[in-house]
Amino acid sequence: MLQPHVPWGQTASVIRKEKTMPTQIFREEVQRLVEQEGASLVEVLPPAKYEDEHIAGAINMPLKTLNRAAVVGVDTSKAVITY
């Protein structure tokens, strides 16, 4: 079971493999995408916040340093969830 970094009711964003615009989703959809579709979880907060607490399996890519080179290791053939 995922241990959320964000409280219930807050949202994450997902970019699906169809290359659409980001869409807000809630915790249940995050869990479904990760468990059933193998979605990637990307936390965009600073490293100190990531080290303090994050969803199990998430990788840290701070928003301030996010660029094309940073996302090379992310499987974009599946949904990518940022929070």
C-alpha positions in Angstrom: 0.0 0.0 0.0 1.3 3.4 -0.9 2.1 5.8 2.0 1.2 9.2 0.6 3.4 12.2 1.1 0.3 14.4 0.4 -2.8 14.3 2.6 -6.1 12.9 1.5 -7.9 15.2 -0.8 -4.8 16.7 -2.3 -4.0 15.7 -5.9 -1.1 14.6 -8.0 -0.7 15.1 -11.8 -0.4 12.4 -14.4 0.9 12.4 -17.9 -0.4 9.4 -19.7 1.5 7.6 -22.5 -0.9 9.3 -25.1 1.2 12.5 -24.4 -1.8 14.5 -23.3 -1.6 17.5 -20.9 -1.2 16.8 -17.2 -4.4 15.8 -15.4 -5.2 16.0 -11.7 -5.9 12.7 -10.0 -6.6 11.6 -6.5 -5.0 9.0 -4.3 -7.1 6.1 -5.4 -6.2 6.7 -9.1 -2.5 7.0 -8.2 -2.7 3.6 -6.4 -4.5 2.0 -9.4 -2.1 3.4 -12.0 1.0 2.2 -10.0 -0.3 -1.2 -9.0 -2.2 -2.1 -12.2 -0.4 -0.2 -15.0 3.2 0.2 -13.6 3.1 4.0 -13.6 6.2 5.9 -12.5 6.0 8.2 -9.5 8.1 11.4 -9.6 8.3 13.7 -6.6 9.2 17.2 -7.7 9.9 18.7 -4.2 13.5 19.6 -3.1 15.7 16.6 -2.0 15.3 17.4 1.7 11.6 17.1 1.5 12.0 13.8 -0.5 14.4 12.4 2.1 12.0 13.4 4.9 9.0 11.6 3.4 7.9 10.3 0.1 5.7 7.6 -1.5 7.4 4.3 -1.6 8.9 3.7 -5.1 8.9 7.4 -6.0 12.0 9.0 -7.5 13.1 12.5 -6.8 13.4 15.1 -9.6 13.3 18.6 -8.1 11.2 20.9 -10.2 14.0 23.5 -10.2 16.3 21.0 -11.9 13.8 19.3 -14.1 14.8 19.1 -17.8 14.9 16.6 -20.7 18.2 15.1 -19.5 16.8 14.5 -16.0 13.9 12.4 -17.3 16.0 10.0 -19.4 15.6 7.1 -17.0 11.8 7.5 -16.7 9.7 4.9 -18.6 7.5 7.2 -20.7 5.7 4.3 -22.3 3.5 4.2 -19.2 1.9 7.0 -17.1 4.2 9.3 -15.2 2.7 10.7 -12.0 4.2 13.8 -10.5 3.5 15.2 -7.1 
